[in-house]
Amino acid sequence: MNGQSIAARPRPTSVEIGERELATLAAGDDVEAFLQQHEVLAVDPPVTLDMVPPHAPAQDETWESTIHHFRCANCEWDMFLWDAS
């Protein structure tokens, strides 16, 4: 540990993202491979880009599926959870 108590550590936050935001996070790498490498609960078959909304939803916009993006406060590892209705 880095000397912080558990209560003092930052809480994880989540934002909804789409393909556009995934491309930014992938920083020029293969976006679909990046998504699958960082997906927390790997599913079979894996999540593919055709299942991902084109961009993060606007305030009153909803998609049938979404990607929740989390970033570890300690190591800054990106994690994704896919959610479909």
Secondary structure, DSSP 8 states (H G I E B T S, - for coil): --S--GGGS----EEEE-HHHHHHHHTTS-HHHHHHHHBSS--SS---GGGS-SS---TT---SEEEEEEE-TTT--EEEEEEE-
